[in-house]
Amino acid sequence: MYKDSPRVRRMNPKDIIPGLVTAVVMIAASISYAALIFSGPLLEARPVGIGYALIGAGLVGAIFALASSIPFAIAGPDSKPVAVLSAMAAIIAADLGARTDPAQARATVVAALMVGALLTGIVLWAMGMLNLGRWIRFVPYPVIGGFLAASGWLLVAGSIRVMTGSSLGLDNLGRLTTGASLWHLLAGAGFSLVILLARRSLHFLGFPIVLLVGTAAAHAIFWLAGMPLAEARAAGWLIDAGSGVTLPDFRGDFAQVRWVELVHVAGEYVALIAVTAITLLLSITAVEVEARLDIDVERELKINGVANLVAALGSGMVGTLSVSRTLFNYRNGARGRPSGAVAALACLLAFAVGTKAVNFLPVPILGAMLLNMGGALLDEWLVKGWNRMPRSDYVQLLVILFVIARWDFVAGIALGIVSACVTFAINSSRIRLIKLGLSRSDYASRVDRPSSQSEELLRHGSGIQIMWLHGFVFFGSANRLLQQIKTVVAAQGHGVCRMVLLDLRQVLGIDSTAVLSLIKLRHFAEAEGIVIAVSGLSVPVERSLRVGGFLAPEHESIVRAFADLDGALEWCEDKLLAEYMSREEALRSADEWLAREIGSRDLFARLVSYLETVEYRPGESMFTQGEPSDSLYLLYSGRVSVYYAPLDGEPVRLRSMIRHTVIGEMGLYRGVPRGATVRVDQPAIAYRLTREALDQLEADEPALAHAFHKFIIRTMSARLDFANREVAGLQR
């Protein structure tokens, strides 16, 4: 999070001057927003609307300036939420204006806008308190683009309504392209071009100068044409704010409010909240990137919520963080809170003392500002989006834009929700549910087995297919899993694959419909004579599988659940060995094993004289981590486990070892302390070869020592070879 330094907190011109310049833009923009919302049948309420916008700019801006984690933040009414407000106002005006007193329509619109600020404040504050801000980031990009492109379209259409008094449409096309309306549009287009050039200029005073010079130029034209200001105002060239900007008459106007209409536009409130939250998120992201800050989204949501609550109680407009003005502030040297405070104070002063001056503002300039804002959004999403978005996403954006433009934001939100769900389903179906797939030939359990068993498992390893699953399992991905398993089984040949092990440790959840596909997998396994082992089940996933019927006691011969992958794989190895090895082969004595490894029974008989037999009970340790490595062990029978104890943690089991294997050879040959502890799991018998006995063996019988060393080298090489296989398999 950004930290104010003592230098930044001092009042200095780099904070004040950008704040004053931004204030001019905010005041002009706020008036243009009021002109957009209060146009057509709501024109008489425009003085109240201008006050509503200026108060919102002042109060929201002041809260952000005081509390935001961005010290140079500039906040206030924003074009995207304003587009939703204008649509809401138009719906109420069209609904009530034709069948009731126009005064009721105006009063209802004012009340609806204030309720919108109140609801937006409550919801944003609650989202911040519940740490829900991160979920906004999961809204699909084309859905966000559709909302914002629609906001741009509504601003463009609204700018035409502000400049001409007529709505954009085929019915009004003739009126818009002839007479006074055409001149208004041409003037607005001209001002829009000049404003665009001013915004692209390097000098930060460019835009305010255009506003002042444009206003002066318009009045000069009126004077040269001999047109009185009253006549210019009547002709729609100057804004008509009456005797000045006012607040709503809570005793008079609110008595005429048709509160039931607010229920009819409830969907627009959802759109207002959604667009405001999305605008805040995008603004925060842009500021984070340019200013290299780490901004707390949850805190900004709470601040935005409080700001809108204060604005609603003060008869102000919905507002949020303005990315363009905040970055303008930053690029021109502002680093402290005074810049935002100055801009907010200027808006409140404009409402308090400068309201009559509003009557001198040219309407084409206000319309041009709206046209620029809307055009910028359309350029960002329709023009630039063509090159940076996949075509499917771009089409989705266009459809949402069309629905909102043709109907309203409610229909757009409904389509956006459906679109988001479909997008999630399609994108999720493209993700491979099987993160990795190996056979037992490439991946083994953490059990060191006799060489005869290891050879059998390596030879018939394709009989065990291991698959690591990840992500969320739903119907589509589960069905793909079924098809992939069928393909793998078919590729092995009929009867070769005996077991399929599914590790679900990285599975986040499973849909109930996906269980149906898994039941089909169980039916397939039963028909093919395959056993399915599942491991790493979380509590919710296991519950879903049991409730859905995939895991059930009556099907345990086909589907078995294990706590972890290693336990499941060891069970599968034992089951596979039982099919391919006789009991005599599995229980072949250690003497036969050692005689075969050394080279002959005679060599083994001579070796025994250098060995000592040791026995261990369960729980005893053969040796402990950190002890001197003074011997190695040839495990005759039983089972032991190897544990490694980190300096700051609990011991971790590395492997298990059963009969006919070598233990402790690494430390003995390298001459280093024991790297792990070996603990006995089952009663064990072992041959122990001490360092002194090995030295004596090398001195007395070099040929026998050579044969013994070759045996140890083969054992270590086999382990290394399989470790290399595992590494290669895991890197696929």
N, C-alpha and C positions, 0 to 999 in steps of 0.2 A: 504494500500500500504506500501511496505517496506520502512522504513526511515533509512538513513545512520546516525549512531551515530558518534561523533567526533573520537571515538576510531577506528571505522571501516574505516574511511576515511584515516587514517594514513597508509603510506607505511610500510608493515611488511612482513616477510618471509611467513606467512600463505596465503598472497595474491600472492606473486611472484612465489614461488616454484610450487604450483598446476598449475599456468598459464604456466610456462615453460614446465611442463610435458604434459599438454594438448596440447601445441604447437607442440610437437613431434607427438602426435596422429593426430592432425589436418593436419599437413604437409603430413604424410604418407597416411591418408585417402583421402586428396585432390588429391594426385598423383594417388592413386588407382581409384578414380572416373574418372580422366582424361583417365587412361588406359582403363577403361570400355567403356567410350563414344567414344574414338578415337582408335578403334581396327578394325581389318579386313581391308577393303578398305580405312579406314581413318587413318591408322597407321602412314603415313608420316606426318600427322598434329598433332601428339601427342605432340611435343615440344610446339606448340601453345596451345594445350589443357591443358597441365600442368600449363603453365603460367596463362591461363584462370581460372583454379581451385584455384591456390594459391592467385591470386589477389582477387577473389571472397571471399576466406576465410579471407583475411586480411581486406578488406573494409567492408564486412558485420559484421565481428567480431568487428571492431573498432566502427561502428555506435551503435551496441548494447551495447558495453562496456561504451560508453559515455552517452547514452540516455535511456537505458532500465530501467524500474521500478524494475528490478532484478539486483542489483549491481554486483553480481558475475556471470552474464550471459556469456555464451560462445556460439557464433553463427558462422555459416559458412555453406558451402555446406553440405547437409544432404542426407543420402542414399535414402530416399523415393522420393524426387523430382529428384534426379540423375537417378533413375530407369526410370522415365518418359523421361528425357533428352536423355538417351541412346536409348530408343525406338524411339524417334523422330529422332535422328541421324541415326539410322539403317534404318528407312523408307526413309530418304532423300538419304542416301548412296546407298541403293538398287535401288531407282528410277532413280538416276542420274548416278551412277557408271557404269551401264551397257550400257548406250546410249550416254554419253557425256564424256568429258575430266574429269578424276578423280580429277584434280585440281579444277574444277568447283564444284564438289561434296563436296570437303573439304572446300572450301570457303563458300559454301552455308550453310553447317552445322555450321560453326563458326558464321555466321551471324544469323542463326536461333536461336542458343543458346543465343546470346546477345539480340536478340529481345524478347526471352522468359523471360529473366531477366527484361527487360524494361516493358513488359506487366504485369508481376507478380507484379512488384513494383507499377505500376499505380493502378492496381485493389485492391491490399491490402491496399494501402494508402486511396483509395476512400472508401473502406469498413470501415476503421477506422474512417474517417471523417463523414460518414453517420450513424455511430453507428450500423453497421450490424454484428458485431462480434458475438453477442448473437445468431444470426440465425444459425451460424455454429453448435452450440450445438444441433440443431434439426435434423441434418443429422442422419438417423437411424444407430444404432450401427453395424449391419451386412454390411451395405454399406461401412462404414469406414473400417471395417475389411476386406472386399473384396478388396478395393483399396490398403491397406497396405500389405495384404498377396500377392497380385499380384506384388507389389513392391519388396517384398522378393523373389518371384520366379524369377523376372527379374534380380535381383542382383545375385542369384545363377547361373542362366543361363549365365549371363555376366561374372561371375568369371571364368567359364569354357572357355568362349571365350577368356578372357584375358590370361589365362594360356596356352591354346593350339592353339589359333588362329583360332579355328573352332567353329561354333555355335552348341548348343545342339539340337539334333534332331535324328530321326530314320535313316536318310540318312547318318549322320556322326558317327553313333554309333560304327561302326567297326573301323573307324579311331581314335576315342577317346579312344578306349580300347586296342590299339596296339601301338607298337613303341614308339617314343619320346613323343607323346601326353599322353600315359599312365604314363610315368615317371614324366611328368609335373604335371599331376593330383595327383599322389601319393605324390609328394613333397608338392604340395599345400595343400592336405588333412592333411599331417603331420604338416605343419606349422599352419593350421587352428586349429588343436587339441591343439597345444601348446599355441596359442593365446587365445583359449577358457579357458584353465586352468589359464593362466596369468590374464585374466579378472576377474576370480573368486577368485583370490588370494586376501588376505587382504592388501597387500602392494601396495601403489599407484604407485610405480615405476615398478611394474611387467610387464605391457604391453610395456612401452618404452624399458625396458631391453631386452625383447624378440625380439623386432624389431632390436635393435643393435646387439645382440648376433646372431640372425638368419642371418642377413646380413653378419656378420663376418664368421659365420660357412659356409655359401654358398661359399664365396670367398676362404675359406680354402679348401673346397672340390674341387673347380676348380684348385687350386694350386697343391693339391695332385694328382689330375687326369691328371695334365700336360695340362690343357685346357686353352689357352690364353683367356683373357677377350673378345677380338674381336670375337673369335670363340664361346664363351659362349653367347655373345650377338646375334650373327647370328643364334644360335640354339634356341633362345627364352628364355634363362635362365636369362638374364639381360635386363632391360628396355633400349630402344634405344631412347634417347632424342637428338640425333645428337650432334651438337656443343653446345647445351644448350637450355634452355627454352627461348621462344621468345613471343612477342606480335604479333597479326595479322598485316599484312601489309595492312593498310587501302587503300593505293593507288594501290597496285598490286592485292592482294587477292580479295578485295571487288569489283573490276572491273569485276570479273568472277562470282559473285553471281547470281544465278537464283532466283530472288525474287518471281517469281510465285510459287515456291515450298513452300514458307512460307504459302501461302494460302492453299495449299493442306494439310498441317499439322496443320491447325487451331484448329482442335479438340484436338490435343496433347497439345496446349497451354491452353485450358480449363482444361484439366487433370492436367497440371503443376500447374496452379493457385489453383485448388481444393485441390490437394495433399499437396501443400505448406501450404495453410490455415489450413487444417486439422492437419498437422504435428505441426504447431504452437500452435493450440488449445490444442492438446493432451500434448504437452510439457509444456505449461503453467499450465494445470491441474495437471500434475505430480509434478511440482515444488511447486505449491500451497500446495499440500498435504504434501510433505516431509518437506519443509521449513516453513510451516505454514504462508504463505504470502497471502495477498489479492491483486491480480495482476489485473490491468486495461487492459482487453483484447483489448479494442478499441485503447488504447495508443500503445500497442505492435504491433497491426496491422499497425498503421501509421509508427512506427519505422521500422518494417519489410519492409514496402513499400518503405520508403526513402532509407533503406540500399540496396535494390535491384536496385533502380534507380541509386544510386551512383555506385554500382557494374557494372551495364550495361554500364554506361558512361565510366567506367574505364576498360572495356573489361573483366569483372569478371563474375563468375558463380552465378546462383541463390543460395541463402542461406536463412537460417532461424535459429531460436533458436534450439540448440542441447540439448535435455533433458539429454542424457547420460553424455556429457561433463560438462554441467552445474551442474548436481547433483554430478559428480565426484569432481568438484571444491568445491562445498558446503561441501561434506563429508570430504574433506581434509583440512577444516578450512578456506577457502576463504570466505570473507564476503564483500569485497570492489571491486571497479572497476579496480584496477590495474591488477588483474588476467586476465580479459578478454582483457585488452589493451595489456598486455605482449604477450598473445597468438596471437592476431591479428598482432602485430608488427613483431613477429617471422615469420609469414607466408609471410609477405611482404619482410622481409630480405632474406628469403629463395629464393624468386623469384629474388631479386636484386643481391645477391652475391653468392648464393650457387647452382646455377642451373646445373653446370656441374656434381655435385655430384649425381644428379639423375640417371646418367648412371650406377652407381654402385649398384642400388637397384635391388634385385632379383625379377623377375616377379612372382614366386610362392608365395612370401610374400604378394604382392599386391592382387593377386587372392585370397589368404587365407583371407585377410581382408574383401574383398567383400563377400566371402563365409560365413564368420562369421556373417556379417551384414544381409545378406539375410536369413541365417539359423535362426537367432534370431527372425526375423519377422515371418517366417513360424512357428517357435515353439510357438511364442506368440499367433498367430491367429488360426493355424490349430491344434496344439497339445493341448495347454491349453484352447483354445476356445471350444474344444469338451466337456470339463467338466463344463464350466461356461456359455455356451450359450444354449438357447432352440434349439431343433433340427431343427425347422423351420428356425430360424435365421442362424444356422450353414449351412444348405443346401443353403440358399440364399447367404451366403458368398462364398461357393464353386462355385456356378454358376457364380458369378461375377468374381472370380479368373480365372475360366476356360475361360470365354469370353475374358478377357484381355490377358491371356496367348496365346489363340488361334488366336485372331485377334489383337486388340490393345486397348489402353485406351479409345479411342473415343467410341467404342462399349461398353466398360465397363461403361463409364459415362452414356450413353443412357440407358443401363440396370439398372444402379443405380438409375436414375431418375424415371424410370418406377417402379422399386422395391420400392423406397421410397413412391411413390404415392399409390401403392397397399398396402404396409405395413400400411400407415396412414389410408387408408380406412378400412382395416381389423381390426386394433386396435381400431379405432373409433367406428366401429360397435359393438365391444365387450363392450363398455362403456354404461352403462344404461342411456338412455336419461331421464328417470323418476328418479329424485334424491330421491323423496319421494312421497308417495301416501297415503292420508287419506280421510275419509269421514267427513261429517259435525257432526257426532256423536263424533268425536275426535278432531275437530278443528273448532273454531267459529270465526266469525268476531269480531271486537272490539266494539260491540254494546251490552250493557246490556239490555235484553228484559224482559218483564213480565214473571213470572214463567210459566204461561199457554203456552206462545209462546215457551219458552225454553224447556218445556217438549215435545211439539209437534216436535220441531226441533231435539231433542234428539231421540224421538221415530222414526221419519222418516228421520234421518240423512243420511242413506245410499242413499237417493235420490240425494244427492249432493256429487260427487266424486271430490276431489281436488288433482291435480298432479303438483308438482314442477319440471320443466324441467331445464336442464343445459347443457352447452357445445355447440357444433356446430351441427345443424340439417341438415343432408343430406338425400338422398333418402333412404338408408338402415335403418338409425335410425328412420326416420319418418314412414316407413312402419312397423317397430317393435312397434312404439307407437300405430299405428292403431290396430295392433293385440292385444296389451296389453289392450287397452280400450275395445275392443270387449270381451276379456276374463273377465274383471271386470264387464262389463254390464251383461254378461251372468250369472256370479256367483251370482249377486244380484237377479236374477229372472226377468221374463218379466214384464216390466212396472214399476219396482221399481226405477231404476235410472232415474231421471228426468233432471239432469244437470251435465255437466262435466266442471270443471274449470281448465284451463291450465295456470299456472303462468310461464311466459317466461322472468322474470327479470334477470335470470342468463344465458340466451341463448346468445351466442356470435354472432351468425350469422345463416343464413338459406340459403341452396342451392335452386336454382330455381326448381330443380327436386323434392325436398322435398315437395314443395307446392302442387304438384300433389297428393301425399299421403294424405296431409291434406284436399284436396278437396274430396278425397274418404272418409275421416273421416266425412266431412260435409254431404255427401250423406248417410252415415250410420246413422248419428244422425237424419237426416230428416226422414229416414225410421222408426226409433225406437221412434220418438217423443221426442228426447232429445235436449236440448239447450246447446250449447258450449259457454262458457265464457272464453275469453283470457285476461290476464292482464300483466302489466309490460313490454310492448313492447318498445324496443328501436326504434329510428327513422329508422335505416337501416332494422331492422326486420319487422317493420310495413309496410315500403315501399315494401319489397319483398312480404309480404302477400297480399297487396292490388294490386300490379301489377300482381301477379300470379292469382288473382281472388278468393282467400280464403275469404278475407274480402271485402264485397261489400254491398252497401245499400239494394239491392234487397234480400239479404240473412240475413238481420239483425235479422229476427225472429228466425233464427237458430244459427247464430254466432254473438256474440256481444263482442266488445273490451272495456276494462276499463283501467284507468290509473294505478291502483294498485290493489293488491290482496284483500285488505280489502274492497274496494268499490265493487269489483266484487262479493265477498262472501256475502256482505250485500244484494246486489241485488238478488242473488240466494236464500238467506234465505227468503226475502220478497216474492219472487215468489213461493217458496215451501209452505210458510204459507198460501198464497192465495188459494192454492189447497186444503189444509187440514183443514183450520179453516174458520168458517163463519164470516161474517162482525160483527155480534153481539158479537161473542166470542172475536174477535180482539179488539173491542171497549168497552169491559166490563168496567164499571166504577171503579174508584179507590176505592170508598166506598165498593163495593162488594169484590174487591180484598183484602182490608184491613180487612173487616169483616171475610172473609174466613181464612186469615192468623192468625188473633187474636183468632178466635174460635167461635164467634157469633156476630150478629148485636148488641146485648145488650152490649157486651164488647167494640165493636167499638164505640158505642154511648157514653159510659163513657170515652173512650180514647180521643174523639174529644175535650173534655173540656180542655185537657192539650196541645192541638195543636193550632198553629196559622196558618192561611192561608196567603201565600205570593205569589205575582205574579211578573214575570220578563219579560222584553222585550228582543228581540234578541240583543246580544252584551253585555248585563249586566253580571256581575259575581255574582254567588251565594256566593262564598267565594274565597279567594286568598291564594296562597301558602305562608306559613310562619305565617299566622294569627292564633290566639288561636282557638282551636277546642271547641267551646262553644255550638254547636247544631248539630243535624242531620236532614235530609230532607227526606220526603216520597214524591216522584215525582208523582203528580196527573196526569198531562198531559204535553205535550211538549217534547222537546228534548234538551239535554245539552251535552257538551263535556268536558273531563278531560284533562288538559294540565300540563305537568311537565316542569319546566324551570331549566336547569342546570346552574351552576355558570358562565360558559364561553360559552354559546351557546343560540340558539334560542329555544323557547318553543316547545315541542314535544307533539302531540296529542296522549294520551294513549288509551282512549276509548270514545265511545259515549253511552249515556243512554237515553232511552225513558221511557214513563209512566210506573207506577207500579214497581218502584225500589227504593232502599234505597241509599242515598248519604251521605257521611261524617261520617258514623258510626265508622270507624277505629280510626280517631283522637279523637272522643268523648270518646270512650271506653278506649282508651289507655292513654288519657290525654296528648297528644303531639300536637305540632303545625300542621297546615294543611300541608300535604305532596304534594299537587297539587292544581291547580286552576280549578274551575268548571265554564265554560262560557256557556251562554244560546245560543242555535242555533235557536230554534223556540219558540214562545211565550209559557211560561211555568207557571204552577200553582203547588205549593207544600205545603205540611203540614210541618211546622217547629216545632221540639221538642228541646227546650233549655235544658241545663244541669240542671238549676234550676227546670224546669218543670218535668224532669225525676226524680230528687231527691224527689220532692213533690209527684209524682206518686208512687214511691216506699214506701213513708211514709204513704200515704193515702190509697192506694189500692194495697197491696202486691200481690194479686192473679192476678190482671190486669197487674202489672209490670212484674210478672213472665211470663205471656202469651206473653207480648211484647218482653221480652228478648229471649224467645224461638223462636219467629218470626225472630229476628235479627240473632240468631245463625243459624237457618235453611238457611237464605239467604246467610250468609258468608260460610256455609258448602257447599252449592250448588256451589258457585263460586270456592271454593277450590277444590271440587271434579272434576269440569270440567277442572280446571287448571292442575290437576294431569293427567287427560286424555290427554291433549295436550302435556304435557311433555313426557308422555309415548309414544305417537304417534310420536313425533319428534325424539325420540331416536331409532326408528326402523332402 
